Amino acid sequence: MNKKLIAFLLAFIVTTVFVMTGCGSSQKTAADQDKNKKTERVYKIGYWGGTCEAPIFAAYENKVAEKLGIKVELVLMGSKNTAEMLSTGKVDAVLSSPGSFKGIEQGMDLVLIDSAHTGCIQACAPLNSPINSAADLKGKRVGVDAMGGPFMAYISNELKQHGIDPKNDVEWKVYPPPQLQTAMDKGEIDCFGTWDPFPQIPVNEGKAKIIWSNTTMSPYKNYTCCFVGVNGKVVREEPEVAKNIQAFFKTGGELCKTQPDEVAKMMVEKKYTGGSPELNAQLIKAYQWFSDPARGLKDWKWHVKIFKEAGIFDAATNPEELIQKSYKILE
């Protein structure tokens, strides 16, 4: 074999090996990128600091995200505008309480994908108060955490059943949740309602009594109170992200059901919520924790019905259209 032929064959072999090795490296790099894609995406979960947001804190502190192969960042919402946080991509999901339902009706891009739990909203009045139920609220000053918020939405429906006009027969006064008890102690309001743990604190201190509760009263106790709410853009464009968020909340809910005392202790120690570990454990045990998208849809239909009947939702709102655009059972 002449020298030119030998040189040609050697060059061919070297080139072939180089190309094959390079292709293999490219394929491996692509595979690695696909593998790491889930962990590179940071899931931003918003929270306000209520006892019922326990699934978020339980899942986060128990490193559920790592087990799912994702990264989660908790975002304290506070007084931030939820609709703006969603539209700008600053938050991917929240535990959606009745306080967000009016925003959803008005076009806030939040899609409900699953149920989370029952209960978590209550109202209390001083022990010596003549107020014992919603039927006694005519002409009273009622403290709330927000106009049109969770408690106000529920109690408006209850007031109408007793012939009381929520807009004209009750004086609503707004305070941050931690200040509602002080306002009641000072006599600035006759009673107050908001999310847990705040109404239960004066009750456990022997200063107040519960006058309304969606944890223990029918029909409210039989329906989902809070849902897993996901940024609509995420649901439409990143369905796998939405599924991972659902799994994150579901596992957190299971921890609340099986380890309520441990979860409550952690929440207080990490300053996610107020009250004592014992108080939060009491409340967590009182809620029903479940992940059931089909039941969630049924319960969402019920909420739409009573919110419209109470006048919280606009008369022109089409219930079926609202339900269709705001709830999605993930495939």
Order of alpha helices (4+ residues) and beta strands (2+ residues): alpha-beta-alpha-alpha-beta-alpha-beta-alpha-beta-beta-beta-alpha-beta-alpha-beta-alpha-beta-beta-alpha-alpha-alpha-alpha-alpha-alpha
